[in-house]
């Protein structure tokens, strides 16, 4: 099997759009996944501040933001380790349902 070449175009029937291959390096894919999880965590954590049962104690917004930024790193790092194993072992190709690649 030959490798994919960026910019390769698959011509489809006239009523459907053509498909263009965009090759992404594994490091870039892992970085994008890390940012996706980090930003999701960072945005989601302060929502618990309004509910007294789940509140993160902070004196002002920037204090809360700093605490949430630190907490978001932990989740992003843990999921990045999973992503590194998934990408380097090509588990997405072998087990697409298990890796959420469907």
C-alpha distances in whole Angstrom, upper triangle without the diagonal:
4,7,9,12,16,18,15,18,17,20,22,25,28,30,27,25,22,19,19,16,18,16,18,18,19,22,23,22,24,27,27,27,30,32,31,33,36,37,37,39,41,42,43,45,48,48,50,52,54,54,57,55,52,53,52,55,56,59,57,54,52,53,51,48,48,48,46,43,44,43,40,38,39,37,34,34,33,31,29,29,27,25,24,23,21,19,18,18,15,18,17,14,16,20,20,23,25,23,25,21,22
4,7,9,13,15,13,15,16,19,21,25,27,29,26,24,21,18,17,14,15,13,16,16,17,21,21,21,23,26,26,26,29,31,31,32,35,36,36,38,40,41,42,44,47,48,49,52,54,54,57,56,52,53,52,55,55,58,56,52,51,52,50,47,47,47,45,42,43,42,39,38,38,36,33,33,33,31,28,29,27,25,24,23,22,19,19,19,16,19,19,16,18,21,21,25,26,24,25,22,23
4,6,10,13,11,14,15,19,21,25,27,28,25,23,20,17,15,11,12,10,12,12,14,17,18,17,20,22,22,23,26,27,27,29,31,32,33,35,37,38,39,41,44,44,46,49,51,51,54,53,49,50,49,52,51,54,52,49,47,48,47,44,43,44,41,39,39,39,36,34,35,33,30,30,30,28,25,26,25,22,21,21,19,16,16,17,14,18,17,15,17,20,20,24,25,22,23,20,21
4,7,9,8,11,12,16,18,22,24,25,22,20,16,13,11,8,9,7,10,12,14,17,16,16,19,21,20,21,24,25,25,28,30,30,31,34,35,36,37,39,42,42,44,47,49,49,52,51,48,49,47,50,50,52,50,47,46,47,45,42,42,43,40,37,38,38,35,33,34,32,29,29,30,27,25,26,25,22,21,22,20,16,17,18,15,18,17,15,18,21,19,23,24,22,22,19,20
4,6,6,10,12,15,18,22,23,25,22,19,16,13,10,7,8,7,10,12,15,17,17,17,20,21,21,22,25,26,26,29,31,31,32,34,36,36,38,40,43,43,45,48,49,50,53,52,49,50,48,51,50,53,50,47,46,47,46,42,42,43,41,38,39,39,36,34,36,34,31,31,32,29,27,28,27,24,23,24,22,19,20,21,18,21,20,18,22,24,23,26,27,25,25,21,22
4,6,9,12,15,18,21,23,24,21,18,14,12,8,5,5,5,9,11,14,16,15,15,19,19,19,21,23,24,24,27,28,28,29,32,33,34,35,38,40,41,43,45,47,48,51,50,47,47,46,49,48,50,48,44,43,44,43,39,40,41,38,35,37,37,34,32,34,32,29,29,31,28,25,27,27,23,23,24,22,19,20,22,19,22,20,19,23,25,23,26,27,24,24,21,22
4,6,10,12,15,19,20,21,18,15,12,9,6,5,6,8,12,14,18,19,17,18,21,22,21,23,26,25,25,28,30,30,31,34,35,35,37,39,41,42,44,46,48,49,52,52,48,49,47,50,49,51,49,45,44,46,44,41,41,43,40,37,39,39,36,35,36,35,31,32,33,30,28,30,30,26,26,28,25,22,24,25,22,25,22,22,25,27,25,28,29,27,26,22,23
4,7,10,13,17,18,20,17,14,10,8,6,5,8,10,13,16,19,21,20,19,23,24,23,25,28,28,27,30,32,32,33,36,37,37,38,41,43,44,46,48,50,51,54,53,50,51,49,52,52,54,52,48,47,49,47,43,44,45,42,40,41,41,38,37,38,36,33,34,35,32,30,31,30,27,27,28,26,22,24,25,22,24,22,20,24,26,24,27,29,26,26,22,22
4,6,9,13,14,16,13,11,7,6,4,6,10,12,16,19,21,24,22,21,25,26,24,26,29,29,28,31,33,33,33,37,38,37,39,42,44,44,46,49,50,51,54,54,50,51,50,53,53,55,52,49,48,50,48,44,45,46,43,41,43,43,39,38,40,38,34,36,37,33,31,33,32,28,29,30,27,25,26,27,24,26,23,22,25,27,24,27,30,27,26,23,22
4,6,10,12,14,11,9,6,5,6,8,12,14,18,21,23,26,24,23,26,28,26,27,30,30,29,32,35,34,34,37,39,38,39,42,45,44,47,49,50,51,54,54,51,52,51,54,54,56,54,50,49,51,49,46,47,48,44,42,44,44,40,39,41,38,35,37,37,34,32,34,32,29,30,31,27,25,27,27,24,25,22,21,24,25,23,26,28,27,25,22,21
4,7,9,11,9,8,5,7,9,11,15,18,21,24,26,29,27,26,30,31,29,30,33,33,32,35,37,36,36,40,41,40,41,45,47,46,49,51,52,53,56,56,53,54,53,56,56,58,56,52,51,53,51,48,49,50,47,45,47,46,43,42,44,41,38,40,40,37,35,37,36,32,33,34,31,29,31,31,27,29,26,24,27,28,26,28,31,29,28,24,23
4,6,8,6,7,5,7,11,13,17,20,23,26,28,31,29,27,31,32,29,30,34,34,32,34,37,36,36,39,41,40,41,44,46,45,48,50,51,52,55,55,52,53,53,56,56,58,55,52,51,53,51,48,49,50,47,45,47,46,42,43,44,41,38,40,40,37,36,38,36,32,34,35,31,29,32,32,28,29,26,24,27,28,25,27,30,29,27,24,22
4,6,6,8,8,11,14,17,20,23,26,30,32,34,32,30,34,35,32,33,37,37,34,37,40,39,38,42,43,42,43,46,48,47,50,52,53,53,57,56,54,55,55,58,58,60,57,54,54,56,53,50,52,53,49,48,50,49,45,46,47,44,41,43,43,40,39,41,39,36,37,38,34,33,35,35,31,32,29,27,30,30,28,29,33,32,29,26,24
4,6,7,9,12,15,18,21,25,28,31,33,36,33,32,35,36,33,34,38,37,35,38,41,39,39,42,44,42,43,47,48,47,50,53,53,54,57,57,54,55,55,58,58,60,57,53,54,56,53,50,52,53,50,48,51,50,46,46,48,45,43,45,45,41,41,43,41,38,39,40,37,35,37,38,34,35,31,30,33,33,30,32,35,34,32,28,26
4,7,10,13,16,19,22,25,28,32,33,36,33,31,35,36,33,33,37,36,34,37,39,38,37,41,42,40,41,45,46,45,48,50,50,51,55,54,52,53,53,56,56,58,55,51,52,54,51,49,51,51,48,47,49,48,44,45,47,43,41,43,44,40,40,42,40,37,39,40,36,35,37,38,34,34,31,29,32,32,29,30,34,33,30,27,25
4,7,9,13,16,18,22,24,28,29,32,29,28,31,32,29,30,33,33,30,33,36,34,34,37,39,37,38,41,43,42,45,47,47,48,52,51,49,50,50,53,53,55,52,49,49,51,48,46,47,48,44,43,46,45,41,42,43,40,38,40,40,36,36,38,36,33,35,36,32,31,34,34,30,30,27,26,29,29,26,27,30,29,26,24,21
4,7,10,13,15,19,21,25,27,29,26,25,28,29,26,27,31,30,28,31,33,32,32,35,36,35,36,40,41,40,43,46,46,47,51,50,47,48,48,51,51,53,50,46,46,48,46,43,45,46,42,41,43,42,39,39,41,38,35,37,38,34,34,36,34,31,33,34,31,29,32,32,28,29,26,25,28,28,25,27,30,28,26,22,21
4,7,10,13,16,19,23,25,27,25,23,27,28,25,27,30,30,28,31,33,32,32,36,37,36,37,40,42,42,44,47,47,49,52,52,49,49,49,52,52,54,51,47,47,49,47,44,45,46,43,41,43,43,39,39,40,38,35,37,37,34,33,35,33,30,31,32,29,27,30,30,27,28,24,23,27,27,24,26,29,27,25,22,21
4,7,10,13,15,19,21,24,21,20,24,25,22,23,27,27,25,28,31,30,30,33,34,34,35,38,40,40,42,45,46,47,50,49,46,47,46,50,49,52,49,45,45,47,44,41,43,43,40,38,40,40,36,36,37,35,32,33,34,30,29,31,30,26,28,29,26,23,26,27,23,24,21,20,23,24,21,23,26,24,22,19,18
4,6,10,13,16,19,21,19,18,22,23,20,22,25,25,24,27,29,29,29,32,33,33,34,37,39,39,42,44,45,47,50,49,46,47,46,49,48,50,48,44,43,45,43,40,41,42,39,37,39,38,35,34,36,34,31,32,33,29,28,30,29,25,26,28,25,22,24,25,22,24,21,20,24,25,22,25,27,24,23,19,19
4,6,10,13,15,18,16,15,19,20,18,20,23,23,22,25,27,27,28,31,32,32,33,36,38,39,41,43,45,46,49,48,45,46,44,48,47,49,47,43,42,44,42,39,40,40,37,35,37,36,33,32,34,31,28,29,30,27,25,27,26,22,23,24,21,19,21,22,19,21,18,17,21,22,20,23,24,22,21,17,18
4,6,10,13,15,12,12,16,17,15,17,20,20,19,22,24,24,25,28,29,29,31,33,36,36,38,41,42,43,46,46,42,43,42,45,44,46,44,40,39,41,39,36,36,37,34,32,33,33,30,29,31,29,25,26,28,24,22,24,24,20,20,22,20,17,19,21,18,20,17,17,21,22,20,23,24,21,20,17,18
4,7,9,12,10,10,14,15,14,16,19,19,19,22,24,24,25,28,29,29,31,33,36,36,39,41,43,44,46,46,42,43,41,44,44,46,44,40,39,40,39,35,36,36,34,31,32,32,29,28,29,27,24,24,26,23,20,22,22,18,18,20,17,14,16,18,15,18,16,15,19,21,19,22,23,20,20,16,18
4,6,8,7,6,10,11,10,12,15,16,16,19,20,21,22,24,26,26,28,30,33,33,36,38,40,41,43,43,39,39,38,41,40,42,40,37,35,37,35,32,32,33,30,28,29,29,25,24,25,24,20,21,22,19,17,19,19,15,15,17,15,12,14,16,14,17,15,15,19,20,18,21,22,18,18,15,18
4,6,5,6,9,10,11,13,14,16,17,19,20,21,23,25,26,27,29,30,33,34,36,38,40,41,44,43,39,40,38,40,40,42,40,37,35,36,35,32,31,32,30,27,28,28,25,23,24,23,20,19,21,19,16,17,17,14,13,15,14,11,11,15,13,16,15,16,19,20,19,22,22,18,19,17,20
4,5,5,6,9,10,10,12,14,15,17,18,20,21,23,24,26,27,28,31,33,34,36,39,39,41,40,37,37,35,38,38,41,39,36,34,35,33,30,30,30,28,25,26,26,22,20,21,20,17,16,18,15,12,13,14,10,9,11,11,7,8,11,10,13,12,14,17,18,17,20,19,16,17,15,18
4,5,5,6,9,10,11,12,14,16,16,18,20,21,22,24,26,27,29,31,33,34,37,38,40,39,35,36,33,36,35,38,36,33,31,32,31,28,27,28,26,23,23,23,20,18,19,19,15,14,16,15,11,13,14,11,9,12,13,9,10,14,14,16,15,17,20,21,20,22,21,18,19,17,21
4,5,5,6,9,10,11,12,14,15,16,18,20,21,22,24,26,28,30,31,33,36,37,39,38,35,35,33,35,35,37,35,32,30,31,30,27,26,27,25,22,23,23,20,18,20,19,15,15,18,15,12,15,15,12,11,15,14,11,13,16,15,17,16,18,21,21,20,22,22,18,18,17,20
4,5,5,6,9,10,11,13,14,15,17,18,20,21,22,24,27,28,30,32,34,35,37,37,33,33,32,35,34,37,35,32,30,31,30,27,26,27,24,22,23,22,19,18,19,17,14,14,16,13,11,13,13,9,10,13,11,9,11,14,13,14,13,15,18,18,16,19,18,14,15,13,16
4,5,5,6,9,10,11,12,14,15,17,18,20,21,22,25,27,28,30,33,33,35,34,31,31,29,32,32,35,33,30,29,29,27,25,24,24,22,19,20,20,16,15,16,14,11,11,12,10,7,9,10,7,7,10,10,8,10,13,13,14,13,16,18,18,17,19,18,14,15,14,17
4,5,5,6,9,10,10,12,14,15,16,18,20,21,23,25,27,28,31,32,34,34,30,30,28,30,30,32,31,27,26,26,25,22,21,22,20,17,18,18,15,13,15,14,10,11,13,11,8,11,13,10,10,14,14,12,14,17,17,18,17,20,22,22,20,22,21,17,17,17,20
4,5,5,6,9,10,11,12,14,15,16,18,20,22,24,25,27,30,31,33,33,29,29,27,30,30,32,30,27,25,27,25,22,22,23,20,17,19,19,15,14,16,15,11,13,15,12,10,13,14,11,12,15,14,13,15,18,17,18,16,19,22,21,19,20,20,16,16,15,18
4,5,5,6,9,10,11,12,14,16,16,18,21,22,24,26,28,29,31,30,27,27,26,29,29,32,30,27,26,26,24,21,22,22,19,17,18,17,13,13,14,12,9,10,12,9,7,11,11,8,10,13,12,11,14,16,15,16,14,17,19,18,16,18,17,13,13,12,16
4,5,5,6,9,10,11,12,14,15,16,19,21,22,24,27,27,30,29,25,25,23,26,26,29,27,24,23,23,21,19,18,18,16,13,14,14,10,9,11,9,6,7,10,8,6,10,11,9,10,13,13,13,15,18,18,18,17,20,22,21,19,20,19,15,15,16,19
4,5,5,6,8,10,10,12,14,15,17,19,21,23,25,26,29,28,25,24,22,25,24,27,25,22,20,21,20,17,17,17,15,12,14,14,10,10,12,11,8,10,13,11,10,13,14,12,14,17,17,16,18,21,21,21,19,23,25,24,22,22,21,18,17,18,20
4,6,5,6,9,10,11,12,14,17,18,20,22,24,25,27,27,23,24,22,25,25,28,26,22,22,23,20,17,18,19,15,14,15,15,11,11,13,11,8,12,13,11,10,14,14,12,15,17,16,16,19,21,20,20,18,21,23,22,19,20,19,16,15,15,18
4,6,5,6,8,10,10,12,15,16,17,20,22,23,25,24,21,21,20,23,23,26,24,21,21,21,19,16,17,16,13,12,13,12,8,9,10,8,5,9,10,8,9,12,12,11,14,16,15,16,19,21,20,19,18,22,23,21,19,19,18,15,14,16,18
4,5,5,6,9,10,11,13,15,16,18,21,22,24,24,20,20,18,20,20,23,21,18,17,18,16,13,13,13,10,8,10,9,6,6,9,7,5,9,11,10,10,13,14,13,15,18,18,18,21,23,23,22,21,25,27,25,23,23,22,19,18,19,22
4,5,5,6,8,10,12,13,16,17,19,21,23,23,20,19,18,20,20,22,20,17,16,17,15,12,13,14,10,9,12,11,8,9,12,11,9,12,14,13,13,17,17,16,18,21,21,21,23,26,25,25,23,27,28,27,24,24,23,20,19,20,22
4,6,5,6,9,11,12,14,16,18,19,21,21,18,18,17,20,20,23,21,18,18,19,16,13,15,15,11,11,13,12,8,11,12,10,9,13,14,12,14,17,17,16,19,21,20,21,24,26,25,24,22,26,27,25,23,22,21,19,17,19,20
4,5,5,6,9,10,11,14,16,17,19,19,15,15,14,17,17,20,19,16,16,16,13,11,13,12,8,8,10,8,5,8,10,7,8,11,12,11,13,16,16,16,19,21,21,22,24,26,26,25,24,27,29,26,24,23,22,20,19,21,23
4,6,6,7,10,11,12,15,17,19,19,15,15,13,16,15,18,16,13,13,13,10,8,10,9,6,6,9,8,5,9,11,10,10,13,15,14,15,19,19,19,21,24,24,24,27,29,29,28,27,30,32,29,27,27,26,23,22,24,26
4,6,7,8,10,12,13,15,18,19,15,15,14,16,16,18,16,13,13,15,11,9,12,12,8,9,12,11,9,12,14,13,13,16,18,17,18,21,22,21,24,26,25,26,29,31,30,29,27,31,33,30,28,27,26,24,22,24,25
4,6,6,8,10,12,13,16,16,12,12,12,15,16,19,17,14,15,16,12,11,14,13,9,11,13,11,9,13,14,12,13,16,17,16,18,21,21,21,24,26,25,26,29,30,30,28,27,31,32,29,27,26,25,23,21,23,25
4,5,6,8,10,11,13,13,10,9,9,12,13,16,15,12,13,13,9,9,11,9,6,9,11,8,8,12,12,11,13,16,16,16,19,21,21,22,24,26,26,27,30,32,32,30,29,33,34,31,29,28,26,25,23,26,27
4,5,5,8,10,12,13,10,8,8,10,10,13,12,9,11,11,7,7,10,9,7,10,12,11,11,14,15,15,16,19,20,20,22,25,25,25,28,30,30,31,33,35,35,34,32,36,37,34,32,31,30,28,27,29,30
4,5,6,8,11,12,9,9,10,12,13,16,14,12,14,14,11,11,14,13,10,13,15,14,13,17,18,16,18,21,22,21,23,26,26,26,29,31,30,32,34,36,36,34,32,36,37,34,32,30,29,28,26,28,29
4,5,5,8,8,5,5,7,10,12,15,15,13,15,15,11,12,15,12,10,14,15,13,13,17,17,16,18,21,21,21,24,26,26,27,30,31,31,32,35,36,36,34,33,37,38,35,33,31,30,28,27,30,31
4,6,7,9,7,4,5,8,9,11,11,10,13,12,8,11,13,11,10,14,15,14,15,18,19,18,20,23,23,24,26,28,29,29,32,34,34,35,38,39,39,37,36,40,41,38,36,34,33,32,30,33,34
4,6,9,8,6,9,10,12,13,13,12,15,15,12,14,17,15,14,17,19,17,18,22,22,21,23,26,26,27,29,31,31,32,35,36,36,37,40,42,41,40,38,42,43,40,38,36,35,33,32,34,35
4,5,6,6,9,11,13,16,16,15,18,17,14,16,19,16,15,19,20,18,19,22,22,21,24,26,26,26,29,31,31,32,35,36,36,38,40,41,41,39,38,41,42,39,37,35,34,33,31,34,35
4,6,5,9,10,12,14,15,16,19,17,14,17,19,17,16,20,21,18,20,23,23,23,25,28,27,28,31,32,33,34,37,38,38,40,42,43,43,41,40,44,44,41,40,37,36,35,34,37,38
4,6,9,11,14,17,18,18,21,19,16,19,20,17,17,20,20,18,20,23,22,21,24,26,26,26,29,31,31,32,35,36,36,38,40,41,41,39,38,42,42,39,38,35,34,33,32,35,36
4,7,9,12,16,17,16,18,16,13,15,17,14,13,17,17,14,16,19,18,17,20,23,22,23,26,27,27,29,31,32,32,35,37,38,38,36,35,39,39,36,35,33,31,30,29,32,33
4,6,9,12,13,13,15,13,10,13,14,12,11,15,16,14,15,19,18,18,21,23,23,24,26,28,29,30,32,34,34,36,38,39,40,38,37,41,41,38,37,35,33,32,31,34,35
4,6,10,11,11,12,10,7,10,11,8,8,12,12,11,13,16,16,16,19,21,21,22,25,26,27,28,30,32,33,34,36,38,38,37,36,40,41,38,36,35,33,32,31,33,35
4,7,9,11,12,9,7,11,11,9,11,14,14,13,16,18,18,19,22,23,24,26,27,29,30,31,33,35,36,37,39,41,42,40,40,43,44,41,40,39,37,35,34,37,39
4,6,7,8,6,5,9,9,8,10,13,13,14,16,18,19,20,22,24,25,26,28,30,31,32,34,36,37,38,40,42,42,41,40,44,45,43,41,40,38,36,35,38,40
4,7,8,6,7,11,11,11,13,15,16,17,19,21,22,24,25,27,28,30,31,33,35,35,37,39,40,41,43,45,45,44,44,47,48,46,44,43,42,40,39,41,43
4,6,5,6,9,10,11,12,14,16,17,18,21,22,23,24,26,28,29,30,33,34,34,36,39,39,40,42,44,44,43,42,46,47,45,43,42,41,39,38,39,41
4,5,5,6,9,10,10,12,14,15,16,18,20,21,22,24,26,27,28,30,32,32,33,36,36,37,39,41,41,41,39,43,45,42,40,40,38,36,35,36,38
4,5,5,6,9,10,10,12,14,15,17,19,20,21,23,25,26,26,29,31,30,32,35,35,35,37,40,40,40,39,42,44,42,40,40,38,36,35,36,38
4,5,5,6,9,10,11,13,14,16,18,19,20,22,24,25,26,28,30,30,32,34,35,36,37,40,40,40,39,43,44,42,40,40,38,35,35,37,39
4,5,5,6,8,10,11,12,14,16,17,18,20,22,23,24,26,28,28,30,32,33,34,36,38,38,37,36,40,41,39,37,37,35,33,32,34,36
4,6,5,6,9,10,10,12,15,16,16,18,20,21,22,24,26,26,28,30,31,31,33,36,36,35,34,38,39,37,35,35,33,31,30,32,34
4,5,5,6,9,10,11,13,15,16,17,19,21,21,23,25,25,27,29,30,31,32,35,36,35,34,38,39,37,36,36,34,31,31,32,35
4,5,5,6,9,10,12,13,15,16,18,19,20,22,24,25,26,28,29,30,32,34,35,34,34,37,38,36,35,34,32,30,30,32,34
4,5,5,6,9,10,11,12,14,16,17,18,20,22,22,24,26,27,28,30,32,32,31,31,34,35,33,32,31,29,27,26,28,31
4,6,5,7,9,11,11,12,15,16,16,19,20,21,22,25,25,26,28,30,31,30,29,33,34,32,31,31,29,26,26,27,30
4,5,5,7,10,10,11,13,15,16,17,20,20,21,24,25,26,27,29,30,30,29,33,34,32,31,31,29,26,26,28,31
4,5,6,7,9,10,12,13,15,16,18,19,20,22,23,25,26,28,29,28,28,32,32,30,29,29,26,24,24,26,29
4,5,6,6,9,10,11,12,15,16,16,18,20,21,22,24,26,26,26,25,29,30,28,26,26,24,21,21,23,26
4,6,5,6,9,10,10,12,14,15,16,18,20,20,22,24,25,24,24,28,29,27,26,26,24,21,22,23,26
4,5,5,6,9,10,11,13,14,15,17,19,20,21,23,24,23,24,27,28,26,25,25,23,20,21,23,26
4,5,5,6,8,10,11,12,14,16,17,18,20,21,22,21,21,25,25,23,22,22,19,17,17,20,23
4,6,5,6,9,10,10,12,14,15,16,18,20,20,20,19,23,24,22,21,21,19,16,17,18,21
4,6,5,6,9,10,10,13,14,15,16,18,20,19,19,23,24,22,22,22,20,17,18,20,23
4,5,5,7,9,10,11,13,15,16,17,19,17,18,22,22,20,20,20,17,15,16,18,22
4,5,5,6,9,10,10,12,14,15,16,15,15,19,19,17,17,17,14,12,13,15,18
4,5,5,6,9,9,10,12,14,15,14,15,18,19,18,17,18,16,13,14,15,19
4,5,5,6,9,10,11,12,14,14,15,18,18,17,18,19,16,13,15,17,20
4,5,5,6,9,10,11,12,11,12,15,15,14,14,15,12,10,12,13,17
4,5,5,6,8,10,10,10,10,13,14,13,13,14,12,9,11,11,15
4,5,5,6,8,10,10,11,14,15,15,15,17,15,12,14,14,18
4,6,5,6,8,8,10,13,13,13,14,16,13,11,14,14,18
4,6,6,6,5,6,9,10,10,10,12,10,7,11,10,14
4,6,5,7,7,9,11,12,12,14,13,10,12,11,15
4,6,8,10,11,12,13,14,17,15,13,16,15,18
4,5,8,9,9,11,13,15,13,12,15,14,17
4,5,6,7,9,10,13,12,10,13,11,14
4,5,5,6,7,10,9,7,10,10,12
4,6,5,5,8,8,6,8,6,9
4,6,6,10,10,9,11,8,10
4,6,9,9,9,12,10,12
4,6,5,6,9,8,10
4,6,5,6,5,6
4,6,5,6,6
4,6,8,9
4,5,8
4,6
4
